[in-house]
Amino acid sequence: MSTSEERLLARVALTWLTEPGTRSVHRLVQQLGPVAALDLLLDGGAPEASLGTAVSARTVAGDARAVAADALARTERIGARVLTPEDEEWPARLDDLHRLVLSGTSRRVDLETAPPLCFWVRGGWPLGEALDRSVAVVGARAATGYGLHVATEIGYGLAERDWTVVSGGAFGIDAAAHRGALTAGGLTVAVLACGVDRPYPMGNAALFDRIAEAGLLVSEWMPGADPLRPRFLIRNRVIAAATRGTVLVEAAARSGATQTVNRAIAMGRRAMVVPGPVTSAMSVGAHEVLRDQPAARLVTGVPHVLEEVGRIGTDLAPPARGPERPGDLLDDEATMVLESLPRRGVVGLDALAARAGVDVRTAMRKLSLLEELAMVLRRDGGYALARPATSARAPAGPGRGAGR
Amino acid sequence: MSTSEERLLARVALTWLTEPGTRSVHRLVQQLGPVAALDLLLDGGAPEASLGTAVSARTVAGDARAVAADALARTERIGARVLTPEDEEWPARLDDLHRLVLSGTSRRVDLETAPPLCFWVRGGWPLGEALDRSVAVVGARAATGYGLHVATEIGYGLAERDWTVVSGGAFGIDAAAHRGALTAGGLTVAVLACGVDRPYPMGNAALFDRIAEAGLLVSEWMPGADPLRPRFLIRNRVIAAATRGTVLVEAAARSGATQTVNRAIAMGRRAMVVPGPVTSAMSVGAHEVLRDQPAARLVTGVPHVLEEVGRIGTDLAPPARGPERPGDLLDDEATMVLESLPRRGVVGLDALAARAGVDVRTAMRKLSLLEELAMVLRRDGGYALARPATSARAPAGPGRGAGR
């Protein structure tokens, strides 16, 4: 076994021995490295009595290294991968969890907020890249029609603007946000509180399949891990840390979703809250956050969200006045993709992206937008113009515009 | 004609000659008294050309004094009364309009915000007393069922807690707030932008009759005056000034109701905003205020409103762990003001503020709190201890604490 394999195995074993987020374990790993940290704990050298007790309790259930080896084998079988901070695709933003301090609380879940030791990932995108331009959209499971509508719109709108939509894969607001992003042909990441091979809840199975295909399923827990209740709260720190900001859409009083927003604020991330009818129990938590947290900003939709997390000049587009044609709605990249399609026949994705001068991911997203606008067709494994493209810039030359 | 009758007639004439709120007219009245101010204007001595033009235009339509005499006769006929700042029931809070300065605007309605010269009143209550414990509830005419429901609830709940509900008598939110207060058997005041004998809109006639009976109809415009459009905006400064705070329930973007809230903020009154669904055009203005005005507070119902405008110990529901003495509730500044009062005798406001190390405005605010807590008395043009002060710091020496 190589050193790096040994270290990976040790991290997985440590993740199983103690719940993710445990500060003393994370500190040991930083001081000694994962292999020595594991040795120390297994030899009964836990720096704190409570940690020692937890470790002993677990080791009764099995041999940590053997469990870890099994988990790694299973990871491979299900087509997933494990990431550690040494990997290039590790999301750098997670390291900020080092300095997350939640005041006025003594609950375990508020104290044990160390960065993850490792991550399981299902899906093709490099995790760090996917999370670079990302926004969390979280909220109530028992959402109302209003909340579902707003979450879907925000998920769609963010994805359409090339933002990755991160949520927890739960019923209600989470699922609506993921779905909105998928509908826009965008990238979405579900951060789970259980193994990536058995995402919870089962009722969202079809959604999880789509996310694994078009986005990412990630978890700090090994394949097969159960979605134990405290794990959702442990998980929330990752949603808050991994994104540039968190949007809260509907939450009952003192819910898990408001907890995620408070973590975002404590880490200096943008905290955004969608208000709702004061007559709705499902907006009580949202209004509480807006009243109690001066850092929380009221947002009513994607333009406000982009104002918070966006980059000036990129995401703060001048407000459009009355678009007249579908083509007017296209941004520069979509226009480039459209202009790069051959007048006749079909072109492959890679060739098209190259011709348009955009990366493949952008090309895909713009193409699904163009498909929705009925300007592009998917045909013979490639893309074709549905009708001659109209351009606001290029005057219709000979041949161009034919057939209109 | 007695001097006081002459002065009343002059104020009424001035109110007819120029629209209420005109600063230069108000200044003339303060400098010369109403009679001389009227003489000056009628003699063509307006200090500003535009004012002179306005006066000339009016005098073509009639003799100002004759119009005023008619108005006073009509006032008596309809069972109304006219108030001037010399009357005991004049609401003191209106004088704060002296110092209302709205920045970043050059609209006439934002510049001409002087206090009213006089007030017509229909209804039995003394106006000042009715407005002492009052909250404005304002909002959209084209309100939704949601907004009407919330405004009614707030009007009802405030009236039930002995708060006067002030609004503008318009369709929609205004009417709902008035109705809620009436239903609770409470006091409500409609501040009109036309004569109190012909309240506008006609569709609310039955409501206005009930308000005149159980509450008050008031206006700066003489009986018979038309509800000209700009008058609603001129009127709004009075709603903001006369109340302890303004609650906004539903408003379209940049509406008159948001203007009232901005005036309330500019005068240091509490500004409270009820959020709504972000999908509703009728909440756009409310959300705008919450986003743009740091002083505006999100409220979801009467308990939150009372938190903003209520008196400690009276309107705030007892917190879980109740403070035992009024002194425990004082903040640092109020404690400083209290400690700075002489043990015997009276001190002036300026001297007291200097001794307490706070500005005069703060001193005034803290003093009214202390008056409410029956710890301070207003006496001989100054302030005095109502009883020997208790101090958390100074041990009760001889003489100190006597009478407890």
Chai-1 contact restraints between the chains, C-beta under 6 A:
chainA,res_idxA,chainB,res_idxB,connection_type,confidence,min_distance_angstrom,max_distance_angstrom,comment,restraint_id
A,Y146,B,P277,contact,1.0,0.0,6.0,A-B,restraint_1
A,V274,B,V278,contact,1.0,0.0,6.0,A-B,restraint_2
A,P275,B,P275,contact,1.0,0.0,6.0,A-B,restraint_3
A,G276,B,P277,contact,1.0,0.0,6.0,A-B,restraint_4
A,P277,B,Y146,contact,1.0,0.0,6.0,A-B,restraint_5
A,P277,B,G276,contact,1.0,0.0,6.0,A-B,restraint_6
A,P277,B,P277,contact,1.0,0.0,6.0,A-B,restraint_7
A,V278,B,V274,contact,1.0,0.0,6.0,A-B,restraint_8
A,V278,B,T300,contact,1.0,0.0,6.0,A-B,restraint_9
A,H287,B,T300,contact,1.0,0.0,6.0,A-B,restraint_10
A,L290,B,L298,contact,1.0,0.0,6.0,A-B,restraint_11
A,R291,B,L298,contact,1.0,0.0,6.0,A-B,restraint_12
A,L298,B,L290,contact,1.0,0.0,6.0,A-B,restraint_13
A,L298,B,R291,contact,1.0,0.0,6.0,A-B,restraint_14
A,T300,B,V278,contact,1.0,0.0,6.0,A-B,restraint_15
A,T300,B,H287,contact,1.0,0.0,6.0,A-B,restraint_16
